[in-house]
C-alpha cells in the first residue's frame, strides 16, 4: 500500500508539473510595513521551498527579487540605475525637471515611461515564475497571475519603533517619525501604481510579524501555497 501510495503521489506530482509548465507563475510577493523584516522572511522561504523538494518548474530555481528590478528596468531603458532609483525612494519629478530633462538629454525618459517599464519588468518576473518579489509594489502588479500568493507583514507601531530605533540608533520619537514617513510614502506609491486606494483586501494573507517567528511564518505560507495550489 505504501509503495502504491508513493507511486500515485509521484505520478500526481509529475502530471502537475506537466500541466503547470508554460503557465504564468508561481510567484510570491511580500509587502511589509516599515520595520518588518521582509528580506529575512523571503530568504528563509526560498530556502525552505528548496529544502522541502518543491521542485521549480520551467527549470528555474526559486529566487528572491528586489533590487534586481531596478537593474533590469534601467537596462531596458538604457539608463543607469541611479537615474531611476528615485521611484523607490518615493520621490517625484517636478514638471520643471521633466521639461529640463527632455531638453538636455537625448536619453531622457519620462516619469511615466520609467514607471511603466518597471511595472512591465516586475510582471514579466512574475510570469516567469519561481520568484519571491519583495516590495516594489509586486503584489499590485502581479495580482492577475493565477498562480500567485500575496503576503502583507504588519506589526504594532510601538514594536516597530523599538526595532527601527535600535537598527538606526535613533531615539524613539525620531524612529516613530521615520516609520510614519516611510509608511506614508510606500502607501502613496502603491496607490499610484494601482490607480486606486490599496487596502488589506488586496492581499491574500496578512501576518503580524510580532506574533510569529520567521520559521512559523514560512510554515504558514507554504501551507497556504499548497492550499491555493500555487505550488
Protein Blocks (a to p, Z undefined) as FASTA:
>chain_A
ZZmmmmmmmmmmmmmmmmmgopacjdddddddehiafklmmmmmmmmmmmnopacehhia
cdddfklmmmmmmmmnopafklmmmmmnopacdfklmmmmmmmpckbccfklmmmmmmmm
mmmmmmnopiaceejhlmmmmmmpmbacdddddddfklmmmmmmmmnopafklmmmmmmm
mmmmmmmmmmmmnopacdfklpfbdcdfklpcfklmmmmmmmmmmmnomZZ
